[in-house]
Amino acid sequence: MAKKSKGRQKVEMVKMANESNLQVTFSKRRSGLFKKASELCTLCGAEVGIIVFSPGRRVFSFGHPSVEAVMDRFLSRNPFNPHLHPPSGTMQLIEAHRNATVRELNTDLTQVMNQLEAEKKRRDQLNQMTRVSQAQCWWEAPMDEMQMPQLDQLKSSLVDLKMNMTKQADRVLIQNTLNPNSQFFVGSSSQQPKPSQGRQKIAIAKIPKRNNLQVTFSKRRSGLFKKASEPCTLCGVEIVIIVFSPANKPFSFGHPEVDSIVDCFAARNPYPNFQAGSTGSTQQLVEAHRNANVQELNMQLTQVVNQLEAEKKCEKHLIK
């Protein structure tokens, strides 16, 4: 007897304790992340750079056209690397970059929360429409939700239906007995349901239409960042993603935060001295505060995006 498969199950988003499972999960999810990034580059013409520090502190990277090109472009737009600027301006540059990151995350969070609120209102409207429809077509509701008068009426209707079906069956039986060569067909070939095409595979090629390209980029960028947040939680890895949109707008994701991972990768040092270049305890406190804000906003954004996806799935279920 074949072993019964459990099918595809939802993975709980907590740090994995088993070291062997952790390594296997990291390897699979890293490959999946790089594949998603490659598809984004091909479909939208985006430039993507990804740096991953594994649980064993090994470095993995993906880049289109190359990791160095994407990182250099990002650093030139967001100059926070102390090797590229005089020490006197480092603190101002770091603070300006942190502020820009926080503002961008706040904007993204506000937009996603507005979308979530709109989806909740739409779900409430669909629930109301469903209740009205069930009140009008009460016989389609589950029997345990019906009142006694409705059950009596349903029983009476079923008895009438059974009597009519019995009479029709008797007529057909008599007709077949009198005319044995006649055939009785139910339905018509023209009424056969059209086969569903189901979920189809998208051809991985550059999208020519600008509107479709922008929508695809936005969805796949959000999906890429969500996919990156999962191995961070499951495996405790450090990841940074830099994406330049078709319109050359930069987007970034980082865990624990973008700057330290980029500096770490640039220096080829998996254990960077985070106090290097600091000008005192005040600067360390300011930087720690900025990092905490960015991490908190990243967590909030991930949670709201997950809630938004759940609302959309619920909405699709209600529409069906």
Helices and strands as residue ranges (DSSP letters): H 19-44, E 47-53, E 59-64, H 67-77, G 82-84, G 87-89, H 90-136, G 138-140, G 143-145, H 148-178, G 189-191, H 210-235, E 238-244, E 250-255, H 258-267, H 281-319
